[in-house]
Amino acid sequence: MLARTQLAALDHNYNADKHQATTSESDKRFKVVFPKTSKSWVAKPIAEPKSYNYLQEMQAAVVQMRQDSTQPLRLHKAQPPPVTIAPNIASCERPAKETVVSMTTTRFS
């Protein structure tokens, strides 16, 4: 569990400063969501795709460490928890994306 948490932290730190994704016409991309707290449809920005450039170097280091080790390899497989999908919680119909994006304001705009 510790290793999984450390890998998640590395991945987060490497991809933390992503910019907002844009369309081919250079328009910013948004997704429309219905948060439980506000109980209204809002537009959230879509970030650029993640980059995994750091993984090849890390994988090579792990393989090298394993080749240099004299310890036997111990394998342990954990069963993932079952996935449950919640029903839609929206109390009103979803409006058009353009309408929600036009109403969106941020602290920085």
N, C-alpha and C positions, 0 to 999 in steps of 0.2 A: 504494500500500500504506500509506503514511503517513496519508493521509486516512481510510482505512478504520479504521485503528487509533485515530485520534483520535476518530472518530465512535463507535466501540465504547466508548472511555473515557468520553465524554460520556453515552452511554446508561447505562452501568454506574453512574456517579456519580448520575445523576438517579433511578435506580430501586434504589439500594443499601439504603435503609431501609424496605423493604416489610414489612408485618406478615403473619402467617400467615393464610391464607384460612380462612373458616368456611362451614359449611353454612347452610341456611335456618333450622335449629334452633339455630344458634350453636355447633355443635360444631366443633372444629378439624379441618382436613382434612390427611390424610397420604397418601403413596404408598408402596407396598411395593416395595423394590428388593433386589437380590442383589449386593453389592459383592465384587469379586475378593479384596480383602485380608482381609475377615473370614470369607468363605465361609459366611455365614448370612444369612437374610432379616432386613431391618431396615426400620423405618418412618421415612421422611423427611418433614418438614413441607412442605406445598405453600404457596408464597407467593401473595400477591394478584397479580392480573394486572398487567403492566407498564403504565405510563402514558407516552403519547407527546405530552403537552401542549407540550413544549418545541420540537417539530418545526416547527410552523406559523411561529413567529417566526424560526427558523433558515432555513426555506425562503424566507420573504419577504426576509430579508437576502441570501441567495444570489442570488435573482432580481434584486434591486436592484443588487447588485455587478456582475452580468452585464450589466445594462442600461447601467450607467455605464462599463463597460469598452470600450476600443477594440481590445483584443486579439482575434484570430480564435479561434473555438472549435475545439479539437482533441479529437476523440473517439477513444477507445481502448477496445476491448472485450476483456476477458480471458475465457478459457474457464474455467468452474468445474471443479474436480477431480471425477472420478466418485465417486459415493456408494456405499460398500460397507456392508452391514449384517451385523454379526457374529451368529453363532448364539447361542442362549441358553447362558450359561455356568454356570447353576445346577446344583449337584451333588445337590440334593434338591428335592422337590416344594414348591411355594409353599403356605404355610399360609394360613389365613383372615386377612384384614386386621385384624380386631378382636384376634386373638391377638397379632399382631406389635406393634400399637399399644399394647396393655396391657403388653407387656414392654419398651417403649422407655423409656429413662432418658436424661436430658441432664445436662450439667455444672451447669446452672442450676436443676434441680428437686430 
